[in-house]
Each structure stands twice: as structure tokens, then as C-alpha cells.
Amino acid sequence: MQSYFGVFFLFVLTFGAFIATVLASSWLFNARSLRNDLKLKLSIYECGPETSLQPNRLSVQFYLFALLFILFDVEIIFMFPWAVGYKELIAQGNGLLAFGAMAVFLLILAIGFVYEWKKGALNWHSIK
């Protein structure tokens, strides 16, 4: 038990340093930041047209579509190591188990895909 005291001490010290750094940076940011900088941001810099505030016209649908693309892309990346090592798994006698595991993975992926399709997350709506 005492042999792990050094590891525990370093963990507590690191956690304390992390909390102190976060609090210090938050305090420093609040102390040094300008409170009324909107007028400065909207001012013209050297040349160009006068800036104006415009509402954010991006739909939430865009972010949902991008998130789903990344999700399915990462799931496809998980299939590459399985495909590369499948021949070795067959040679070791674990081919059927590995195939079953990938079949369950693909079934879960397909269920998620059908769910998102039925919810309308894959329909691209035009922004008006």
C-alpha cells in the first residue's frame, strides 16, 4: 500500500495544479478583458465596408448532418483493423467469433442508420 503513495501524491499534486491553473486563467481573463468591446469590433479597420450585425443563418440541421457523417465515418474506420486481422483470426480458429462480433457491430450500425433516416436527420432542408 505504501509503495503507491508516491503515485497518489503525484496524482493529487497534478489535480491541484490543474485546478489552480484553471482558476488563475479564469481570474486573469476576467481581470484583463475589455467589457465594452462591441463598438471596437464593429468599427472599420483601415478600409472596407461598414460592418453590421447579421443573425446566424446556419440551420441546426447542418450540424446534425455533420455529426452523423463523423459518427458513421469513425464506425467505418473501426472496420479496417478487423478486416486486416480477419485472416489471422481464421488461422487461429476465431474466425466465426470475429465474424459474429462484426455482424453485431454492423447490425447496431444499421439500426442507428434506419433510426436516423426515419427521424428525418438525413433530409437536407433548404434555409429560407
C-alpha positions in Angstrom: 0.0 0.0 0.0 2.8 2.4 0.8 4.5 1.7 -2.5 1.7 3.6 -4.3 1.9 6.6 -2.1 4.2 8.4 -4.5 1.8 7.8 -7.4 -1.1 9.0 -5.3 0.8 12.1 -4.2 1.7 13.0 -7.8 -2.0 12.5 -8.8 -3.2 14.8 -6.1 -0.5 17.3 -6.9 -1.3 17.3 -10.6 -5.0 17.6 -10.0 -4.4 20.5 -7.6 -2.1 22.2 -10.2 -4.8 21.7 -12.9 -7.5 23.3 -10.7 -5.2 26.2 -9.8 -4.3 26.8 -13.4 -7.9 26.9 -14.5 -8.9 29.2 -11.7 -5.9 31.5 -12.3 -6.5 31.7 -16.0 -10.2 32.4 -15.5 -9.4 35.2 -13.0 -6.7 36.7 -15.3 -9.1 36.6 -18.3 -11.8 38.4 -16.3 -9.4 40.9 -14.9 -7.8 41.8 -18.2 -10.7 41.6 -20.7 -12.5 44.7 -22.0 -16.1 44.8 -21.0 -17.4 47.1 -23.8 -15.6 45.9 -26.9 -18.6 45.5 -29.3 -18.2 49.1 -30.5 -14.5 48.3 -31.2 -15.4 45.1 -33.1 -17.9 46.9 -35.3 -15.5 49.8 -36.2 -14.0 49.9 -39.6 -10.3 48.7 -39.7 -8.3 50.8 -42.3 -10.8 50.4 -45.2 -13.7 48.4 -46.3 -17.5 48.5 -45.9 -19.1 49.3 -42.6 -19.8 46.1 -40.6 -23.3 45.3 -39.4 -24.7 42.7 -37.1 -26.2 39.7 -39.0 -28.1 36.9 -37.5 -26.7 33.4 -37.7 -28.5 31.8 -40.6 -27.0 28.4 -40.3 -29.5 25.7 -39.5 -29.1 23.2 -36.7 -29.7 20.6 -39.4 -26.2 21.3 -40.8 -24.6 20.5 -37.5 -26.7 17.3 -37.1 -25.8 16.2 -40.6 -22.1 16.8 -40.0 -22.2 15.0 -36.7 -23.8 12.0 -38.3 -21.2 12.0 -41.0 -18.4 11.9 -38.5 -20.1 9.2 -36.5 -20.5 6.9 -39.4 -17.1 7.7 -40.7 -15.5 6.7 -37.4 -17.5 3.5 -37.3 -16.2 2.6 -40.8 -12.6 3.3 -39.6 -13.2 0.7 -36.8 -13.9 -1.9 -39.5 -10.4 -1.6 -41.1 -8.4 -3.3 -38.3 -10.9 -6.1 -38.2 -10.6 -6.6 -42.0 -6.8 -6.6 -41.8 -6.7 -9.1 -39.0 -9.5 -11.3 -40.0 -7.3 -13.7 -42.0 -5.1 -14.3 -38.9 -8.2 -14.8 -36.7 -9.4 -17.5 -39.1 -6.0 -19.2 -38.9 -6.2 -19.1 -35.1 -9.7 -20.7 -35.2 -11.5 -17.5 -34.0 -13.0 -16.6 -37.4 -16.6 -17.4 -36.6 -16.4 -15.4 -33.3 -14.8 -12.4 -35.1 -17.4 -12.6 -37.9 -20.2 -12.7 -35.3 -18.8 -9.7 -33.5 -18.6 -7.7 -36.7 -22.1 -8.8 -37.7 -23.4 -7.5 -34.3 -21.5 -4.2 -34.9 -23.0 -3.8 -38.4 -26.5 -4.6 -37.1 -26.2 -1.9 -34.4 -24.9 0.5 -37.1 -27.8 -0.4 -39.4 -30.3 0.1 -36.7 -28.9 3.5 -35.9 -28.9 4.4 -39.6 -32.5 3.4 -40.0 -33.5 5.3 -36.9 -31.8 8.5 -38.1 -33.4 8.0 -41.5 -36.9 7.6 -40.1 -36.4 10.6 -37.8 -35.5 12.8 -40.8 -32.0 13.6 -39.7 -30.6 12.8 -43.2 -33.1 15.1 -45.1 -31.4 18.3 -46.1 -33.8 21.2 -45.6 -33.3 24.4 -47.5 -32.6 27.6 -45.4 -35.1 30.4 -46.1 
